[in-house]
Amino acid sequence: MKIKRKATILYCENIEISRNFYSKVLGFSIEMVFGSVIFYKEGIAIWELKEGHILNNLINTGVKDTNVNAFELFYEVEDWEDT
């Protein structure tokens, strides 16, 4: 399996504010925009959390629920059948 794309995902509340910060302030280069997710050539992706998303609830309330998986592993491959 050859991994085509990988990224550390950083969640945000407002994609445009975050895009401005990473692109203009830090100078990161956009590789791809996929809806409310922006991938940067530097190996990170910013992902806007929609209202009601479980991570939004955990972040905003400070609840520490050990029964919830609060991280995401992302990778993309050219051909899923080869995996």
Long-range contacts (C-beta under 8 A, 24 or more apart in sequence): 1-77, 1-82, 1-83, 2-77, 2-78, 2-82, 3-75, 3-76, 3-77, 4-75, 4-76, 4-77, 4-78, 5-31, 5-32, 5-39, 5-75, 5-76, 6-43, 6-74, 6-75, 6-76, 7-39, 7-40, 7-43, 7-44, 7-45, 7-74, 8-43, 8-44, 8-45, 9-37, 9-44, 9-45, 9-46, 9-47, 9-72, 9-74, 10-44, 10-45, 10-46, 10-47, 11-46, 11-47, 11-48, 11-49, 11-55, 11-59, 12-46, 12-47, 12-48, 12-49, 13-48, 13-49, 13-56, 14-48, 15-46, 15-48, 18-46, 18-48, 19-46, 22-46, 45-74
